[in-house]
Amino acid sequence: MRSGMSGRRGIGLLIVALIVFMAPASSVRAQADIATENWVNQLAGLEASPDIDVAALRQQAMERVKSKVDRLPLERPPIAVQLLELPQLAVEIQFDQDSPIIRPESYRTLGRIADTLSHPTLLLYKFLIVGHTDATGKREYNLTVSQRRADSIRNVLVTTFKISPKRLQAIGLGEEQLLDAAHPNAAINQRAQVVTVGSGP
């Protein structure tokens, strides 16, 4: 009985795979366009350019890590509250372990980000790439690797996908702004954000 069920399930999966494989290219493009529109809507609508000094924020993060204040993740307030209130999207970018090298499977996501940033609605906006880690490892190391990863994402968007470098900045916040502070080692805390931080030429 199990083998029959398993066989039927296998045939079902094969049919689904064939349907996806045989889907018209125009249908696939349409789905990609819808996804891009969703991201555009998430990043649009900045009412006023916020006063964000990326260099000062980076220095603040370093000083907080070195002073070892709020050792427990649950006790740490967000280091950049103003970023939480801006138009943004969170994306999952895969890196080699303990490395800023982006894994090949994430280039598709980076291409979608580039398509989004190149959309006519967003051409006059500027963005901040924010790298985050979970709380595994030392805070200082996490801060460093998150900065290197944010820089790596920015570099690929600029060099491979030809987004103007004037529109992109990058910062790593390590584990200083956990998405789930109650579970500091959870994978959900390892993320990259694209935040709208300015408009105008």
N, C-alpha and C positions, 0 to 999 in steps of 0.2 A: 504493500500500500504506500509506504513511504517513498519507494523508488518511483512509483507512478506519479505521486504528488510532486516529487522533486523533478521528474522529467517534464511535467506540465509547466512547472515554474520556470524551468530552463527555457522551454519553448516560448513562454510568455515574455521572458526577458529578451530573448532573441528578436521577437517581433517588435518590442519597444525599441531595441537598438537599431533595427532596420528602419523603423519609422523615422527615428532621429537622423539616421545616416542619409535617408532618402528625402528628408525635408528640403524644400526648395531653398536655395541660397538667399532669396529675397525674404523668406520667412525668418531665417536666422538673423539677417541684417535688421529686420524690423524689430526683433526681440532685443538686439543690441542697442538699437536707437532708443527704445523705450527705457532700457536700463540707464543709458546715458542721460536721458531727460530727467529721470528720477534723481540722479546725482547732481545735475545742473540745478534742479529745484532746491536741493539741500544746501547748495553753496551760494545761491543767489539771495538777494534781499538784504544785503548789509546796508543799514540806514545811515550810519556815520562811521568813519574810520576810527577804530579804537586807538588809544595811546599805548601801544605795545613796543617796548624797547627790548628787542630780542637779545642783544648783548647783555643788558642789565639782568634779564630774566635768567640767562645762562649763568651769570656770575652768582645770582641769588641761589640757584640750585646747587652750585659748587660749594658755596659757603654753608648752606644748610646741611649738606652731606658731611663736610669736614667737621662741623661743630657737633655732629651726632645728636642733634636735638630730635625729640620725638622718635626714639628708637623703634617703637612698635608701630607698624603701618597704620593700625586703627587710630592712633593718636595724631597722625599727621594731617593737617588741613591741606587742601589742594594748594599747590604752589602757584598756580596761575588761574585764579578764579575767573578772570576776565575771558579766558579762552573758552570756558564752558558755556558762555552766553552768546558766542558768535556762530554764524552759519558754518557747518562743518559736516564731514563724513568720516567714518572710521573704516579702514580697509585692512585686510589681512595680507601682509607681504611675508613670504617665507625667505629666511636667510640660512646660510650654512651655520652650523652650530658655533657660537661664540665668535661670529664673524659678521662683517658688513656686506659680504658677498650675497647678492640676491640670487635666489634659486631660479632656474629657467622657467618653472611653471608659474612664477609670479609676473612674468613680463606681460602676460595677457592683461592682468589687472592694471599694471602700469600704463599699458596702451589705452585702457578705458579711462584712466585718470587723465591722460593726455588729451583724449578726445573730448572729455568733459571740460577741461580747462581751455580748450580751443573753441568751444561753443560760442557763437556770437553773443549770447547773453552774458558770458563771463569774461570776454576779452579785455575789459577795462579793470578787472579785479586783480588783486595781489593775494598771495596765499602763503601760509606757513605750514611746512611739513613738520609734524611733531612725532618724535619716536618715543615709545614707552616700552618698558620691560616689566616682568613680574618681579617679585622680591627674592627670587632665588639668587644666591651669590651676594657679594658685597655691594653696598649702595654706590660706592665710588666707581666700581667697575661697571655697574649697571648704567650709571650716568654716562660714562665714556662710550660704552657700546651703543647706547641708544642715540647718542649724537652722531657717531660714525654711520649708523644705519639711516638716520634721517638725511645725513649728507649724501649717502649713497643713492637714496630714492631721488633726491633733488638732482644729482648729477645725471642719472639715467634719463629723467624727464627732460633735462636740458640738452644733453649730448645725443641721445638716441631718438627722442621724440620731439626735439626742437622747440620746446617751450622756452620763452625768453627768460634768461636768468634774472632779469630785473623784476619779474613777477613772483619769484619764489625765494623764500628763506627757509632755513631748516634749524630745528632745535631738538635736542634730546633731553627728556626729563627723567629718564631712568625709571625708578620705582616711586618717584616723588608725587605722582598724581595717578594713583591706582584707580582703575575702574571699579574693582571689587576689593576694597580694603579689608573686608571681613575674611577674604580668602586670598591673601597676598601672593600665593604661589600659583594661582589659577591661570590657565593659558589665556583666558579672556583679557588679562592685563597686558599681554604682549600684543600691541597694536600700533598702527600708524594712523595719524589723523591728518586730514587736509582741512585747514581752517582758513576761512576768508578773513583777511586782516586789513584790507585796504581797497580803495577804488581810485580811479583817475589815472591819467597817463604817467 
